[in-house]
Amino acid sequence: MAKHAVLGALAADDTFCGEIRYDEPLSRHTTLKVGGPARVWVRADSLSALAAVLSACRDQSVPWFVMGRGSNLLVADAGYPGVVVTLGGDFKQWNYDPEAMEFTVGAAASLPRIVQEAFRQGVAGLEFAVGTPGSVGGALRMNAGTRSEWLGSRVVRVTSYKLGTGLVSRQASDVEWGYRHTSFPADEVLVECVLSVNPAEQALIRAKMEEKLTRRKRTQPLDDASCGSVFRNPEGRSAGALIEGAGLSGARVGGARISPKHANFIVNTGGASAADVKALIDQAKQKVKQHYGIELTTEVRFLGFPQQA
Ligand SMILES: Cc1cc2nc3c(=O)[nH]c(=O)nc-3n(C[C@H](O)[C@H](O)[C@H](O)COP(=O)(O)OP(=O)(O)OC[C@H]3O[C@@H](n4cnc5c(N)ncnc54)[C@H](O)[C@@H]3O)c2cc1C
């Protein structure tokens, strides 16, 4: 099928609520600044636009992938031969109900923005996420947070969109929430959630957020392009300490480097390819296995690789 034929009817439709680009470099849409082109990149600004895109993908037998802010993604240098769907417009909206003490948030809203808004409203519960980049949709899918505090524990309900079914609403208890794990089906796009917060002294919220941010700045390479932690921490261990112990702190392949500040971060020092980053991931896995007999598992999601490692 000719490249521009994919979603061609939508691209030609002036009333389409969003944007469609062909051969869009995904390095522009990932925090690692790595990744080849998407055959088609689409921003859907409304539910009807999202429905139209997914139904065109089904009719044209083209695979699709939903991307948030690309802060937990490694995209292959060859890019993605399907449609990358991202949410914007209506999905960026949010509101706060002070009586219910609940935020209703669209999946395209920025998580840091909602954390700041909770602080501004003087309500607690989201401070753990301060400094975690990404969209609310990506954070829900990944159950963003730490081993002890994560977004799932604040969720009241989540709404997703499934082609052929429409909107699906789940209470938090209908979803499995684990350390960087959720049970959302892969063929659903998360579109909105309700998060609960609780009253607290603003000074205490500020103190907790400042403490977390200070720790992040001290321990993480925040000035460099990265995708955050590459590996999950094995039970009771720190992946960064294991990689450092295996002698890989500061190791380089091409433009990618295992951060000397935090060995669970791989940074793009300029011009890194996805192959460079993947080579470091493989080295870290291999060396940690050799040294400690521990099998590291990746937290970062892969897109466009032959095998989703
Ligand atoms: C400097 C830095 C620090 C970080 N610190 C943390 C941290 O402390 N804790 C933590 O958990 N993470 C951390 N991360 C990782 C990342 O920010 C989070 O995982 C974030 O929640 C991912 O959101 P995103 O919108 O960027 O998702 P993406 O990276 O775009 O996507 C991640 C996954 O979510 C899926 N997804 C995205 N949107 C939707 C949607 N609407 N519906 C269904 N699926 C969707 C994607 O398909 C993909 O599988 C950090 C990253 C960086 C760069």
PDBQT file of the ligand as one rigid body, heavy atoms in Angstrom, charges set to zero:
ROOT
HETATM    1  C1  LIG A 401      14.166  11.715  33.759  1.00  0.00    +0.000 C 
HETATM    2  C2  LIG A 401      13.094  10.655  33.896  1.00  0.00    +0.000 A 
HETATM    3  C3  LIG A 401      12.666  10.269  35.153  1.00  0.00    +0.000 A 
HETATM    4  C4  LIG A 401      11.687   9.281  35.293  1.00  0.00    +0.000 A 
HETATM    5  N1  LIG A 401      11.281   8.928  36.547  1.00  0.00    +0.000 NA
HETATM    6  C5  LIG A 401      10.322   7.986  36.690  1.00  0.00    +0.000 A 
HETATM    7  C6  LIG A 401       9.858   7.600  37.997  1.00  0.00    +0.000 A 
HETATM    8  O1  LIG A 401      10.309   8.103  39.017  1.00  0.00    +0.000 OA
HETATM    9  N2  LIG A 401       8.899   6.653  38.072  1.00  0.00    +0.000 N 
HETATM   10  C7  LIG A 401       8.366   6.057  36.972  1.00  0.00    +0.000 A 
HETATM   11  O2  LIG A 401       7.477   5.205  37.093  1.00  0.00    +0.000 OA
HETATM   12  N3  LIG A 401       8.766   6.399  35.720  1.00  0.00    +0.000 NA
HETATM   13  C8  LIG A 401       9.727   7.341  35.559  1.00  0.00    +0.000 A 
HETATM   14  N4  LIG A 401      10.145   7.690  34.301  1.00  0.00    +0.000 N 
HETATM   15  C9  LIG A 401       9.574   6.987  33.130  1.00  0.00    +0.000 C 
HETATM   16  C10 LIG A 401       8.338   7.681  32.506  1.00  0.00    +0.000 C 
HETATM   17  O3  LIG A 401       8.371   9.068  32.746  1.00  0.00    +0.000 OA
HETATM   18  C11 LIG A 401       7.022   7.127  33.032  1.00  0.00    +0.000 C 
HETATM   19  O4  LIG A 401       6.920   5.738  32.824  1.00  0.00    +0.000 OA
HETATM   20  C12 LIG A 401       5.827   7.827  32.359  1.00  0.00    +0.000 C 
HETATM   21  O5  LIG A 401       4.684   7.525  33.092  1.00  0.00    +0.000 OA
HETATM   22  C13 LIG A 401       5.612   7.413  30.909  1.00  0.00    +0.000 C 
HETATM   23  O6  LIG A 401       4.638   8.280  30.352  1.00  0.00    +0.000 OA
HETATM   24  P1  LIG A 401       4.660   8.671  28.810  1.00  0.00    +0.000 P 
HETATM   25  O7  LIG A 401       3.442   9.467  28.528  1.00  0.00    +0.000 OA
HETATM   26  O8  LIG A 401       5.940   9.280  28.451  1.00  0.00    +0.000 OA
HETATM   27  O9  LIG A 401       4.500   7.227  28.139  1.00  0.00    +0.000 OA
HETATM   28  P2  LIG A 401       5.246   6.651  26.848  1.00  0.00    +0.000 P 
HETATM   29  O10 LIG A 401       6.704   6.514  27.150  1.00  0.00    +0.000 OA
HETATM   30  O11 LIG A 401       4.863   7.415  25.656  1.00  0.00    +0.000 OA
HETATM   31  O12 LIG A 401       4.605   5.192  26.784  1.00  0.00    +0.000 OA
HETATM   32  C14 LIG A 401       4.861   4.246  27.812  1.00  0.00    +0.000 C 
HETATM   33  C15 LIG A 401       3.860   3.090  27.648  1.00  0.00    +0.000 C 
HETATM   34  O13 LIG A 401       2.562   3.569  27.927  1.00  0.00    +0.000 OA
HETATM   35  C16 LIG A 401       1.691   3.291  26.827  1.00  0.00    +0.000 C 
HETATM   36  N5  LIG A 401       0.735   4.403  26.732  1.00  0.00    +0.000 N 
HETATM   37  C17 LIG A 401       1.010   5.739  26.664  1.00  0.00    +0.000 A 
HETATM   38  N6  LIG A 401      -0.137   6.439  26.613  1.00  0.00    +0.000 NA
HETATM   39  C18 LIG A 401      -1.161   5.532  26.621  1.00  0.00    +0.000 A 
HETATM   40  C19 LIG A 401      -2.575   5.629  26.567  1.00  0.00    +0.000 A 
HETATM   41  N7  LIG A 401      -3.213   6.799  26.484  1.00  0.00    +0.000 N 
HETATM   42  N8  LIG A 401      -3.303   4.464  26.584  1.00  0.00    +0.000 NA
HETATM   43  C20 LIG A 401      -2.681   3.254  26.655  1.00  0.00    +0.000 A 
HETATM   44  N9  LIG A 401      -1.352   3.103  26.721  1.00  0.00    +0.000 NA
HETATM   45  C21 LIG A 401      -0.591   4.229  26.707  1.00  0.00    +0.000 A 
HETATM   46  C22 LIG A 401       2.604   3.195  25.611  1.00  0.00    +0.000 C 
HETATM   47  O14 LIG A 401       2.004   2.436  24.587  1.00  0.00    +0.000 OA
HETATM   48  C23 LIG A 401       3.821   2.532  26.223  1.00  0.00    +0.000 C 
HETATM   49  O15 LIG A 401       3.604   1.143  26.313  1.00  0.00    +0.000 OA
HETATM   50  C24 LIG A 401      11.120   8.672  34.137  1.00  0.00    +0.000 A 
HETATM   51  C25 LIG A 401      11.551   9.080  32.864  1.00  0.00    +0.000 A 
HETATM   52  C26 LIG A 401      12.526  10.060  32.732  1.00  0.00    +0.000 A 
HETATM   53  C27 LIG A 401      12.961  10.498  31.365  1.00  0.00    +0.000 C 
ENDROOT
TORSDOF 0
